[in-house]
């Protein structure tokens, strides 16, 4: 039976007693008196643990303290400074030769600043996590001017960064990063309707200013200053506690998809899968994990090899570390007391417990005597009897927690919506899960509740994954507690026990499977899935079908089955076409705020010299990552399906004109299934020509502008209409049937056009560029190189002549049009062609109306050859105006190159019919006006400066 119970309420950083919730429900609420705890005294902690709570305790929140000041968890030591050093609290230079250094996390401070330090040490950071959310650590790399969130040192070697928040850590520090990432969706564990600021320390621009005191809070020298990763507000660590806790998402609040509106059952899936991040990044990250220890060895050995008074020891923290050969290195004097080595080993694993509760063991499991001295000098040295090891001292040790007959553990209420609290109780060898629940419930105000309604969940808060395990009612808690410590004392420091209400929540995992044959029925798709993926119909159902794209949406009621299908689909081929699988969230439109208009972002990472990857990273941090979709991972359909029930949203397409056409074409096909059937589309041009982006004032191409400013421009953009056109390709060429070998006419095809359609020399140059890119795709990674290839192809075609007027016949609005002697015929929908050239010209002509992108008319222009096209590009001439109309019929007498929005091919003889396609599409045109000086914008000036650093 658990004895000596007491309740202890621990508040999360920045909370206050006035804003903290009551723990109880259905009875008198329980809370606790204030307690003073010491990070280095075990005797005082045992005395406090045996206290019995008063009958009517008051609600107060104790703070963790150390022997010096109120710095949470730090172990400061006066050190002599040998190089220029800055204070991590005030960021000022430390004058003189003395400073105060935390021996665990390397926090450096003036003596005068010690009493003001509020930032917790890395050793207690896991205990302050309110809702554990794993990080999405991408590939390792070199990140300049960034600091590690664990050891606080500058990132000079390979490091990780989170793809969702602003966490940066060294590769060997990553296992010690607590799971405090942004909570971007509900997962049925700890769901919240209101959100507090999500503070992240450091890595701010040096000019950042605090919202409270208006003084500089950023630094390029140390990890300092706080930023909310939702709204971007900046503050000092001491000032952020004054900021009202509730976050309103800042200037971008109307564009952000609120986390409480997104539901995703993500168990069994990594964060990379949940946020649809390329698998290649995950592979690189996993590979880098294997070299952490060896890298650390070489660095440490190099540093101390010249110091004969020091020695390096390998320290494993448990059986798991031994199995994986993952260890930490400590540097100690060659003659050191046992307790000094234990303390150094605990510091290496960011644990600030009493060293008397731990011991060192060799690989042969030989326990050390408490008064032993580690001596690696000459073996002939005389030492006192009983103070040396029985055998030669090895270089590797395992640090173990000493076994006890009873322990004090903390139990967290899993239903708490705001803040953080826990109850501490003492357990012994007979304490079972059911006995612990029975003792904890009265402390939480559940005296009359049945035990069967509650369970105990063990949660491992790893940096990359949060693992949950429901404990059996009869499991011995002390044995479980000690097993975790034997496995890893680091994992024990990251493990919590939650008491939760047993509820029968329905599991619904949504999986989009693409690459299937198009235009099939539900039964036919189900049959294919049964044959290829062996789906279990009692667990899997087809919820949506997009037959024209060959895509189905599966709703799966089992985590293990969802994981199996996800992995199997990626290795399955149907009709010589590989399947794709994407995990998508469920958006709850009823929870959306009234004025919310979330932005759906599509990014083509292959466009714009691979700048798309940087934009993916930036937009995931500025918005909810569930709004960001990588087009190379399933195309636009997963994004449209996710947003299908949202009543009003906008779209941002990051890519070239071809990418924009791809998204607009998918939108046209799925429009009838969207609640918001006419979303407005903005463009961030990443391609080579970017003619549509130029017309809509988004620029000639992205060149590293601040992503935050881009989102502000999208929010303030003007809505305009644009015509889209259908092009019917009806070739009169017979092809051989694949079934019976009989020659049949090729069926007509329909393609959509947004910008222009070229026939003849224009398409021939595009085709040459296309072939060159297919031969050496790796070289086409910059806009300058791409244009150079266009010039080269053009020079090769200068001597080429084609009498196009003899090879085609043109009919405009049912009237025959006689063509002049030309080599190229171009139909233009927008006043920009070939990277910004005005092909139609600006001269007034009474024969034609002034062109507009929404007038329902196309302009037909001719060019006489490559030289003429070059003159148009240089602004020396315009094209030959031929016609203007809304319906066009072309008769091709010979095979001729054709290109639509930059996509070229050779079209066989036959008919081409161009006509208006359905309703006009809503586009966003960048406003000419400067940003509106609203109150929100004034408050976000420093926020903009901070968020611009996120994009870089």
N, C-alpha and C positions, 0 to 999 in steps of 0.2 A: 504494500500500500504506500502510495506517495505520502510523504510527511513534510512538516514544516512549510506548508504552502504559503505563498504571499503573492500578491498581484503587483505588477510593475508596469507602469505606463511609460513607454518611450516615445517621444515625439519626433517626427521627421524634421529635417533641417528646415528652418524658416517658419515652422508652425508656432502657434502661440496657444496658451491655455484657453483663451477666449474662443478660438476658432476650432479647437479640437473637438471631435464628436464624443458622445458618451458610448460606452461599450455595450451597455445592457440593452435588453429588449424584453418586454413582457414582465417587468418587475423592477425592483430598485436597481438603479445603475450603479456599477462598481467603478471606483477609481482609486488612486493611490496618493499617499502623502509623498512629499518631495524627499528624495534620498540623495545623499552625496556619495558618489562612487569614485574609487581610485583605480587607475589603470595598472598600478604596479603592486598593489597590496592585496594578497589573497586572504589574509586573516580578517581584514575589515570587510571584504566581500562576503565571507562565510558568516560573519556576524550579522550582516544585513539580510542575508538569505533566510536566517532563522527567525526574523521578526514576523510577528503576526499583524495583519492589517487591522486598523481600528474599525469599529462598528460602522461609522459613517465617515469614510475618508473623503477628502477633498480632491478635486481634479487638478493635478499639477504635473508638470513635465520636467523631470530632472535632466540635467545636462551632464554629459561625460566630461570628466576633468582629469588633469594630470597633476603631478606634484608642483608644477610651475604654471600658474595662471589657469585659464579655462579652456585651453586649446584641446579640442576633443581627440583623445587617443595618442597625442604626440609624446615622444620621449626626447625632450630637448637636452642638448649637452653643449656646454661652452667649448668652442673650438677656436683654434688659431687660424686666421685667414692668410693664405699664401698667394692669392690672386684676386683680381677685382671681383667683387661679389655684390649682389643686389638682394634686398629684402623681398621675400615673397608676399609680405603683407602690404607694405606701402610702396613697393617697387623702387624705392630710393637706394642709392649707393650706400653700402655699409662702410663708413669711415673708421679707421683704426684697424687693429689686428685681431679683434675678437668678435665673434658672432655666435648665434645659438642655432644649432643644427639638430633637426629631428633625425635620430639614428635609424629610423624605420623608413620614412618616405622622403628624406632629404629636404624637408621644408626648412628654409633659412630665414632667420629673423633678427632684427635689432633686439636688444634687451628691452628697450622701451616699448616695442610692439608686441612682446610676448603676451601681455595680459589682454590684448585686443584680438588675438588670432581666433578666428571662428571656423576656418576650414578644417574639416575632420581629417585625420590621418588615414592613409590607405588601409591601415589595419582595421579600422572601425567602419570604413565606408560600406562594406556589405550589410552591416547591422542597421544602416540608415536608409536602405533602399525601401521605398514604400510599396511599389508593385514591381516584382522582378520581371524584367524584359531583357532577353538576350540581345547581344549586339550582332550586327551583320558585318563581320570583318571580311573585307575584300582582299585583294592580292597585296602582298608585301611590296613596299617600294621605298624610295627616298623622298621624304617630305620636308622641304626646307622651312626653316623658321617655325617649327612646331615643337611642342614639348609633350613628353609622355605624361599621361594622366595618373600613372601609378607611381613611378619613381621620380617624377617631376624634372627629369633631366632632358636636355635637348636631344632631338631625334637626329643623331649623326649616322646611325647604321640602319639596316633594313627594319622597317616598322610596318604596323598595320594601321588602317583607319577604318572606322565604321562607315558603311555606305548610307546609313540612316541618320546618324547623329554626328557630332563633331569630336568624337573620341579618337585620340591618337595614342598608340602604345608601342613600345618596343616589342619585338617578336617574343623575347623571353619574359616580358612583363604581361603579355596578353592573358595568361591563365589567372592572373591576380586581379584583373579588371572586373569590377562587380557588374552584375547584370542590371544596369540602370539606363538602358536605352529608352528612347521615346516609345510610348505606348501608342501605336498607330491604329489599332483596331481592338475590338472586343473579342475575347476568346473563351468566354463563359467562366473564367477563373476569378478575375477581379475587374469587373466592368464599372465604368464611371460615366456619369452623364455630365459632370462638371470637371473641368481640367485646371490644374494648378500649373504654375510656371515650372518648366523643366530646366533646371539650372545646370549649366556645364561650365567648369572653371577653365579659364585661360585660353591661349591661342587667339587673342583678340588683337586687332591692329593697334599699333602704339598710340594712335591719336584717338582711340575710343574714349567716350566720356560717360560717366555715371549719370543715370537718369535722376538720382536722388540729390547728390551733392554737386553735380555738374563738373566735377573734377576728373582728371584723366584716370582711367581705370585699366587701360591696356598697357602691355609691355612687350617689347621684343627681346627682353633679356631673361625673363622668368615666367613661370606659369602663374598668372594673376588675373583677377577680374572675373566676372560672372556674366554669362549670356543665357537668356531663355531661348531654348532651341525651337520653340513654337512661334513666339511673337518677336524675338530678336532684341528684346530690351536688354540694356547693359547696366551693370551696377558693380560696386565693390562687394567683396564678400561680407563686409560688415553692414553694407547698406541694403543688400538684397532682402534681409529679414524685415525691412520696413515696407517693402513693396507689397501691395495687396496680393494675397496668394492666388486668386483666381486669374487665369490667363484668358485673354480675349482674342488671341492669335494675331494681334497687331494689324498693320496696314493691309495685309493680305488675307484678312479673315473671311472676306466674301468669296475668295478664290480657293480656300483650303477646304478639303473634304474632312469634316470633323471626325475625329477618331471614334466617338461614340455612335456614329452612323455606319460604321464598317464592322462587319462580323466575319471572322475567319477562324475556323477550327483548324489550328495549325500543328497539332501534335503529330509527331513522326515526320514533319517536314522542317528542313533547315530554313533559316531566315533568307538565304539566297533563293530558295524555291518560293517562299511566301511573297517575296518582292520581285520575282521573275528576273533575277539578275543572272547574267550569262554564266553557264556552267564553267567556262574556262577560268573565270576569276576564282571560283571555289577550288578548282584543281590546283591552281598556283598557290592558294593559301594553304591547303593541306600539305603540299610538298614542302613548304617552308617550315612547317611545324617540326619536321624531323631533324632540322639542323640547329635548333635553338641551343641545345646543350653544347655541341661541339664549337659553335661560334663563341659562346660564352667562355668556354675553356681557353681558347686561343687568346681572347682579349685579356682575361684575367692573368693567365700565365705570363703574358708579355709585360703586364704592368708590374708584377711582383718578382719577376725573375732576377732583377738586379738588387732586390732587397733581401739580404740573407737572414734578416731577423724575422721575416714573415713566412708563413706557409699557407698553402691552399688546401682546403678540404672539400670533398664532394659530399653534399648532404641530400639524402633522399627523404621525402616526407611521408613515406608509407609504402605498402606493398605494390600499389599501382605504379608509383614512380620507379620502383625497382624493375618491375616487369617491362615498362616502356623505356627504361634507361634515361629517364628525364630527371635531372638533378639540378641543384643550385650550388654555386661555389661561394665559399666564405673565405676570407683572409683573416687569419689570427696570428698572434705572435707564436714563435716556435715553442715557447714555454707559456702555457695558458692554463688557467684553472678550468675545471669541468663546467662550472656555472657560466664562465665567460663564453665558452664555446657554444653552450646551449642557447644562451641569449643571442649570440651572433646567428645561430641557425634559425631561431625563431624570427629574428628580424629579416633574414633572407626570405622567409615565407610570409612576411607581413603579418605576424601574429604578435600581439602585445600582451600575452598571458604571463602568469608568474612562471619563471623558469624552473621553480621547484616542482611543478606539476609535470615536467618532461624529463626524459633521459635520452642518452645516445646509445645506440646499439650498433655493433659491427654487422657485416654481412653474415657472419656465423651466429648472429643473435646473441652475442656476449654482452650482457649489461655492464655498464660502467659503474664503478663506485662513485658516490656523490663527492668524495674528496679527492678523486683522481686528478692527476695533472697530465696533460697531453705534452709529450716531449719528443720532438723529432730530431734532436741534436744527436751527438755521438752516443751510442748505446752504452759506452763505458762510464758515462757520467753517473755519479752517485746521486741517488734520490732517496728520500725517506721511505722506509718499508711501508707497504700497503698503499702508496700513492701513485704507483705506476701500473700500466696494464700488465696482465699476465703474459700476453704475447706482444709481438711487435705491433706498433700502432699502424693501422692501415690508413689509406687516404680517403676512403669512402665510409660514410656512416648513415644510419637511419635514425631520425629523430622520432621518438615515440611519446605518447601521452601515458603517464603512469596510470595503472588500473586503480579504480576506486570502488568502494562499496556503494556509494551514492553520488549522484551528480545533480546539478541544477540546470534545467533546460528551460528555454523560452518557448511558449506556445502563442502563435499569432492567430487572431480571429480572421478567418478568410472572407467574411461578409462585410468587412469594414470598407466603406466607399471613399472616405476622405481621411487623410492623415495616416498615422501608423501607430500601432500599440501592440503590446505583448503582455503575457502573464508568465511569470517565472515560478516554477515549482521544483521541489526536490523529489527525485525518483531513486528507487533502490532496485535490487536484483529481482524483486517480485513484481515490480510495477509493469502492468500491461497497458496496451493501448486503451482498453475500455476503462481501466482504473484512472488513467490520466484524464480521459474525457470527463469522467464522473467528478473528478476533483476540480477541473478547470471551469466547467459550466456554471457552477454557483458564483464563481468570481466574475463571470461575465453577465450575471443577471438572468440565468436560464434555470432557476431552481426547479421549475415545474415541467421542464421539457423532458422528453423521453431520450434515453441514450441512443436508441436505435436511429434517431434522426440525424446523428452527427458521426463524423469520421475524422481520422487523423491522417494528414497527408504530409509526406516528406518531400521537400522541394530543394533540389540542388541548383543554386543560382550561378551556373557557369557563365563565363563571358560570351560563349558562342551558342549555348543552348541551356534552357531552363528545363530540367527534368522533374517530373512529378510522379510519385508512387504512393498509392493508397495503402496504408498499413493495416494488417490483419488485426482484428479485435483482440486476439490473444497473444500478439507478438510482444516479447519482452523489450521494453523501450531502452533500458540501460544496455542490454546486449546489442541492440541495433546502434545505439549511440557509440558504443566502443568499437563496433565493427567498422563504422565510418571512419573513426579516427585511425584505426589500423590501416585502412585503405589509403587515406590521405588526410593529414591534418589541415592541409589547405582546403580540401573539400568540406571538412567539418566546419571550417570558418565560414564557408559559403552555403551551409545547409540550414534550412529552417523547418520547423514543424508547424503546420497550419491546422486548426480545427475548422472544419467546414460542415455545412449542412448537406446532408445527402439529398440529392435531387436527381430526377431522371431526365436530365437534359438530352435532347435529341441531337445526335451528331449529324451534321450535314456538311460534307466536303464537296466543293464544286470544282470539277475538272473539265477543262475544254480540250477536246481531242480533235486535231485537224489532220489534213492530209488524206482524208477518206474520199472515195469516188463521189462526185457531185450528183445532184438530182436523183436521190434515192428516197424511199419511204422510211418511216420509222421502223417498220418491221425489217426492212433490208439492212439498215444500219445496225439494228440490234443483232441480227444474224451475223454480220461481219465481226462485231465486237465479241460475240460468243466464240466464233471460230478463231480469231486472232489473239484475243486477250483473255479468253475463258472467263468472262465476267460472271459474277454470281447475281442472278436476277433478284434474289431476295435481299441483296445489299446495295445493288446498283440499279438506277433507273435513268432513262434519257429524259431530261427535263426540257431541253430546247434543241431544235434542229435548224441549222442554216444550210439547207440543201444545195443552194447555188455555190457555196464555198466548200462544201464537203466537210462541214464542221458540226460536231454534236457537243452538247453540254451534259455531263454526267453528274448526277447527285448521288453521293456515296454515303452510306450510314455506318461505315466502319473505317477507323483510322488505318488499320493494317491493310485492308483491301484497297484503300485510296493510295497508300504508298506503293503497293504492289503494281497497281495499274499505271501509276505515274512512271515508275521505272521501266516497266515492260513496254509501254507505248513508245518510249524513246528508242527502243531497239527493234521495233516492228516495222516491216515494210509491207504495204498493200498496193498491188498493181505497180510495182517498181517505184513506189513513192513512199518515203519514210513518214511515219506518223509524228505528230507533235503533241505535247501535253503541257498544259499551263494550269497552275493552281490560281484560282481567282477568288476574291472576297465577295461577300454579299453586302450590298449597300441597303441600308434601311431608310427609305425616303421619308418615312413619317417622323424621323428624328432630326431631319435637316432644319436648320434655322430658317426663318421666313425669308430673309434677304440673301440667302446663300446661293451662289452661282459658281459651283466648283469648276475648276479648269482641268480638262482632260488633256494630258500632254503625251504626244507621240514623238519619239526620237529615233531617227535612223543613225545608229552609231557609226555607220560606214561612210556617212556623208561629211563633206567639209573638212577633209584632211584629218579624219578621226576625232574632230572636235565634239562630235556627238557624245562620246563617252564622258567627256568632262561635263557636258550639260546634263547628262543623266545624273551624275553625282551631285551637281549643284541643285537641280530641281527636286531631287529626293529630299534634300535637307530643307529647302525653302517651303515645300508643300508636304502633303501627306504622300509617302512613297507609293501608296495604293492608287494614286492618280497618274503615276508615271509608267508608260508602257514602251518597251523596247520593240521596235517594229521587226527586228530580225528574230524575235522570239514569239512566233505565232501570228504576226501581222497586226492589223488594226482591230480585228474582230474581238479579241479578249477585252480590249478597252471599251468598245461600244457595248458589249454585253454587260460589263460591270456597271456602266452608266445608263443602262436601258430604262431603269425605273425612276431616274432623277428627273424632276419636272423641268428643270432649266439648267443648262450647263453650256460652257464654251469649250473650244478646242484650240490647242496650240500644236502646230506641226513643225517639228525641227528637222529640216532636210531640204533637198533640192526640189525643183519643180516636178520631177518624176515622183518623189515621195508624196508631195501634196496631191498630185493626181491619184495616186494609190489610195490615199485616205479618203478623198472625195468620192472615188468610185465605190469604196466599201460603204461609205455613208449612204450613197444613193441606193445600194442594194438592201441595206438594213433599216432604212429610214422608217418604214412602216411598222417596225417593231420597237421603235423608240418612243417613250412618252414625250420627250423633247425632240420632235421630228425635224426641226430646223435649227440646229445649233450653229452659232457663228464661229468661223474658223480664222485664226490668226496664223502668221507664218514667221518662223525664224529661219532665214535662208542660209542653208549650209552647202548648196550645190555649186555648180560652175557658172551657169547663166543667171539663175534666180530672177527671171524676168517678172514673174508674178509678184515676188517680194518687192521688186523695185516699184511696180505700179501701185502697190498698196502701202508704199512708204516704209517698208521694213528694212530697206537698204540693199546694197549690192551683194552683201554676204557678211556672215558673222565673223568678227575679228577680235573676239575676246571681251565684248562689252559685259558690264555688270549684269548677271542673271536676275538680280533683284529688280534693277531698273527695267529690264525687259518685261518682267511680270507686271510692274506698275504701268508700263505702256500698254500692255494687253488689256489691263483693267480699264484704262481710259480711252481705248480705241473706239472709233466710230464704226457703226454697222453699215455696210454697203451690200448691194446685190451684184451678182455676177452671173452671166450666161454660161451654161455648159452645153456642149454639143455632142450628139451621137454621130459616129462615122460607121456606116454600114459598108463592109468590104465583101462584095459579091464577086468572087473570082470565077471566071468561066473555064477554069483549067480542070481537067479530069484527073482524079487521083485513084490509086488502087485501094479497094476496100480490104481491110484487115481480116474480114470474115470469110469471104468467098473469092477474093482475088479479082472481082469484077471492077472495071473502071467506073467510078462515080464522080459526079461533080462535087467539089469541096463545098461544104455548107457555108452560108454567109456568117461572118463574124461581126460583132459590134464592139467598137472601142470608144471610150470617152475622150473628149478633148477639152482642155481648159484654156490653153495659151494659143497655140498655133499648130497648123498642119502643113508640112512642106512636101512638095513633090518635085523630084528632079535633083538639081545640083545641091540644093540645101540638104536634102535627105542623104545624098551620096557622101557629103562630108561627115555627117553624123554617123553614117554607117562605117566609114573608115576609122573614126575615133572609137566607135564601139568595138571594132575588131582589135584595135591596138590595146584597148583596155582589157579585153579578154585574154590577150596573150601575156601581158605583164601587169596584173591587177595591183601588185604591191607598189608600183611606181606612181599610181594615180592617187596620191594622197595630199595633193595641194591644188588650190585653184589656179595658181600660176603655171604649174606644170601642165594641167589639163588644157589651158588656153594655148600653151605652146604646142601641144600635139595638134590642136585644131589648125593652127597656122601651118604646121608642117604638112598636114593632109591637104590643106587648101593649095599650097604651093605645088603639090604633086598633081593637082587637078586643073591647074591653070591652062594647060594646053588642050584640055579635053573640051570637045564641043558636042552639044546634044540639041537637036532641033525638036524641043519639047512640044512646040505648037503643032508639029506633024504627028506626034505620038499620042496625044490626048485630045478629047473633045470636052468642052465645058458648057454646062447649061445652068443658068442662074434664074431662080424663080420662074421656071418653065420657059425661059427665053435662051436661045442659043447665043453664045458670046464668042466672037472671033478673037483668037489669041494672037498677040504680036510675036515677033521672033525673040523667044526667051529660052533660057535653060532651066529656070526654076519657077514654080508656081507656089505661092504661099498664102494660106488662109489664116488671118490673124484675128484673135478675139480680144487681145489686150494691146495697148500702145507701147509695147516693148518686145523686141525680138533680138535674138543673138547677143545676149548679155547687155541689154539696155539700148540697142539701136532703135531709132524711130523709122520703121520701114515705110509707113504710110505717108509720113511727112506732115508738116504743119501748115502748108499752103492752103488757102481757101479754094474750094472747088464747088461750083454750083451744081455739079452733077451728083454729088454725094453729100450725105449728112455727116455732121461731125461725129467721129467714132466715140462710143462709150462702151464700157464693159457690161452694161445692163440694157442695151438698146435692142436686143434680139437680132442683131445684124452681125455678119462677118464681112471683113474687108478682104478683097482678093488682090494680091500684089504679085508682080513678076520681077525677076532679076535676070540679067543677061549673061551672068557668069561669075566666076570667082572674083574678078577685078571689081565688078559692080558691087558684089557683097562686101568687099573690103572698103569701098568708098562709102557705103551705107554705114558700116561699122565706125568709120572715122568721122561721120557727120558731114561728109562732103556732098552726098547725094541722097535721094530717097528712092524708093522702089517705083516701078511703073504701075500706077493705079489702073486696075482692070474692071472691077465690079464691086458691088455691095449688095448683100441680100440675106435671106433667111433660109433658103433651100437650094442645095447645089447637087448637081448630078454630073459625075465625071465618067467618061468612057476611056479606059486605058487600052490602047491597041498593042502595046508591047510591055514586057516586064520592066517596071520602073521602080527606083528607090522611093520609099515613102517614110516619113517620120511624123509622129504625133507626140508633141511635148517632149522631144528629145529621144524617143524610143524608135529606132529605125528598123526597117526590114525591106526586102524586095517583094513588091506586090505583083502577082501575075496579072495578065490581061483580064479585064472584066470591068464591072461598075463600082464606083465609089459614090455613096450618097451621104451628104452631110446635112443634118437637120438639128433644130433646137432640142435639147434633152430635158424634158420634164420641167419642174419648177426651178427658178433661179436659186443659186446657192448663196447663203449668207456668209459674207467675208468680213473681216475686221481690218479697217484701214487705220494706220497709226495717226493719231491726232497731231495736228500742227501746233496746238496750244501747249504751253509749258504745264508742268504738273500743277494741279490745283492746290493752292496753299490752304488746305483744310486743316482743322485742328489735329486730325489723325496724322497728316503728313508732317506737320511741325514736330509732333512727338516722335516721329520715326526717322528724323534726320540722322541721329547717331545710330539708330537701328539699321538704316540703309548702309552706313559705312561698315557696320559689323557684318551684315549679311553679304556685302560684296566680297568680303574675304572668304565666305563659304564657297563662292563660285570659283575661287582661285586655288 
